[in-house]
Amino acid sequence: MSDLMKVSSNPHIRSKASTDRIMLTVIVALLPASIFGIWNFGIRAAMIIAVTVASTVLTELAYEKLTKKKVTVGDLSAVVTGLLLALNLPVSVPWWVGVIGGVFAILVVKMLFGGLGQNFMNPALGARCFLLISFTSLMTNFDCDAYTGATPLAALKAGEPVNVLDMVIGRTAGTIGETSMLCIVLGACILIWFEIIDLRIPGTYIVTFVIFLVLFGGHGVDRYFISAHLSGGGLMLGAFFMATDYVTRPVTKKGQYLFGAFLGIMTGIFRVFGAGAEGVSYAIILGNLLVPLMEKVTLPKAFGKGGERA
């Protein structure tokens, strides 16, 4: 009994996983979508990715040097932020848009709130929403050498037919990293295999979204309509790579289910009833803002404090 009374300082549960190892795994998991994006859109996609990643890393390094804080770029979190932001950009954007987005993501969303672990929203998505508001025409122009015209989701919203197989493979217009559902799911499998993420949030997100489409999409249980929505836009990239962000998701299991359900409902509202064809970015940002409330209502009651009793 005396041994049980000896309690060391927290944390009490330890893991071999380090921040840089987790981030490196995320980078590897994003490689299929990144490589396909470069193959699909050409060398300009590689340039946008390189410039955006460089801007996030250099911004974090410069901020920490100027404020005389510990340099943390070695944890690779800035690389992940830059890569995710780049994959959420159209290939047609000027290079300086990626730079502005990278600076905003690191400086405003991350570092000014205390750095990694303190930001209240996903930095890449915060930057993307900022860019959408600031440079709407540039961020919604998906015309390039490979594709012209509306994205599949925009065509679907307009009542036009789309090729679901092309959407699954990725032979469509869109942002650099969101077009290939196949590559995104492959990357998600890497994250699940190495236990970086689980299916609580993405699974609940996707299932809730499908239920919303069936109830309010106007097509009932239409497999073509549902498959097109699942394959198009940033749903899969957001569900597996951004909604699962350790910092901006709920820590409680019930909270994670609630978070996923909220994202599915909000994405459905934006896509079905909104003026635009997308909505994943705004849904996740709104979800991030409500995480403290979700954790509060799902936090288990302390033993003996009006909660569980032996």
Secondary structure by P-SEA (a helix, b strand, c coil): ccccccccccccccccccaaaaaaaaaaaaaaaaaaaaaaccaaaaaaaaaaaaaaaaaaaaaaaaaccccccccaaaaaaaaaaaaaccccccaaaaaaaaaaacccccccccccccccccaaaaaaaaaaaacccccccccccccccccaaaaaaacccccaaaaaacccccccccccaaaaaaaaaaaaaacccccaaaaaaaaaaaaaaaacccccccaaaaaaaaacccccccccccccccccccccaaaaaaaaaaaaaaaaaaaacccccccaaaaaaaaaaaaaaaaaaacccccccccccc
